[in-house]
Amino acid sequence: MNKLSMTVNGKPVTGEVEGRKLLVEFLREDLGLTGTHVGCDTSQCGACVVHVNGKAVKSCTMFALEAENADVATIEGQAAEDGTLNTIQQAFQDHHGLQCGYCTPGMVMSAAALLRDNPRPDADEIREYLAGNLCRCTGYHNIIRAILAASGQEVAPLAAE
Amino acid sequence: MYDFEFDRPRTIAEAVDALRQEDAQALGGGQTLIPTMKQRLAMPSRLVSVREIAEMRFVRPADGMICIGGATAHATVAAEVAAVFPALAALAGQIGDPAVRNRGTIGGSLANNDPSACYPAAVLASDAIIATDRREIAADDYFQGMFTTALDEGELITEIRFPVPERANYQKFEQPASRFALVGVFVAQRAGGVRVAVTGASDDGVYRWVEAEEALTQRFHGDAIKGITVPEDGMISDLHGSAAYRAHLVAVLTAQAVAAAG
């Protein structure tokens, strides 16, 4: 076993883990932060996207020990303490950007990473950035609209024509 | 996945020491190695994580060259070489998806030498040098077949040095599920001539299409390779594309790369 410490959503955490423990397993099993989902476990789906030192990564394809001393942000840290959704989360709700919700934590974390690098992306840039986030419900249109809206841009009333 | 010991050296010297241990395996960004270990297709008893070694993370222009540390992430290459070597930046920016590009490293990709990976095409076409902890290896000597390289046991890629071509372009026909290249062609023109490197197509991994190089060195135009047939012998054939389809794509993508290189 290896000792491990990192910061998760601004709070210092420690643990003792096997080398093979994935970051997503550490978050879910050791810290109880089950908002980060495992859709595929093969790097395809992006439901497990979190930020490590400000960069979006697939937490199913990173060992917990690789995040030693890192600053990790998960979906649990996105809303305010009182539960008020952040701009991106609220836009997903307003624009029906989720149905079953399984992919949503990864979608929101990828969207947050995108908007930090590119505060006003167009629809094509959003689609390109979400290449590694799969959604099997929405058909993506409303996710794109939600992210456009979250970045303060006009959104057409119809999802698709 | 089987468990393993985990080393996190801070310097190249420490990493090389750690890699001397029995059954030790270097871990870059892990975007291939971790999925491979999950499937138990690899089961090293010790991983030596090199991704956070500061002296292996850099992008440095130097005298007509671009030098990139072995542990530099694809996203960093995409952002930082854009002005000097746009074809390489574009290639790096098309690997996998954004999250994969934030973790995966150039050294890891080259050490693995996946037959459908993008970076080997850029390295081979640019006539780059692979620098390791113990020597410098020319691209022509480095790639030795599918998943096979000139690296010795425990040898670590510390830096890749690209001579910046006068004109270059990479065309990737993406396999949409894996986002690897079904076929990818990197064309680079330098004072000494044109080099054409093909990934994704051959059973032997990345290779140079010499007939096209000769024709394009005479005349740098897509028409120059018209009439040169690409034999389908030795091409990869799988459910994503037959050998004949891949052979066809090689010529099409080469012509497109030449046109796009201007």
Chai-1 contact restraints between the chains, C-beta under 6 A:
chainA,res_idxA,chainB,res_idxB,connection_type,confidence,min_distance_angstrom,max_distance_angstrom,comment,restraint_id
A,E18,B,D3,contact,1.0,0.0,6.0,A-B,restraint_1
A,G19,B,D3,contact,1.0,0.0,6.0,A-B,restraint_2
A,G19,B,F4,contact,1.0,0.0,6.0,A-B,restraint_3
A,G19,B,F6,contact,1.0,0.0,6.0,A-B,restraint_4
A,R20,B,M1,contact,1.0,0.0,6.0,A-B,restraint_5
A,R20,B,D3,contact,1.0,0.0,6.0,A-B,restraint_6
A,T42,B,P35,contact,1.0,0.0,6.0,A-B,restraint_7
A,V49,B,A99,contact,1.0,0.0,6.0,A-B,restraint_8
A,K55,B,N102,contact,1.0,0.0,6.0,A-B,restraint_9
A,A56,B,P98,contact,1.0,0.0,6.0,A-B,restraint_10
A,A56,B,A99,contact,1.0,0.0,6.0,A-B,restraint_11
A,V57,B,A99,contact,1.0,0.0,6.0,A-B,restraint_12
A,V57,B,N102,contact,1.0,0.0,6.0,A-B,restraint_13
A,V57,B,R103,contact,1.0,0.0,6.0,A-B,restraint_14
A,K58,B,A99,contact,1.0,0.0,6.0,A-B,restraint_15
A,T61,B,Q31,contact,1.0,0.0,6.0,A-B,restraint_16
A,T61,B,I34,contact,1.0,0.0,6.0,A-B,restraint_17
A,L65,B,F6,contact,1.0,0.0,6.0,A-B,restraint_18
A,Y129,B,P98,contact,1.0,0.0,6.0,A-B,restraint_19
A,A131,B,D97,contact,1.0,0.0,6.0,A-B,restraint_20
A,G132,B,D97,contact,1.0,0.0,6.0,A-B,restraint_21
A,G132,B,A99,contact,1.0,0.0,6.0,A-B,restraint_22
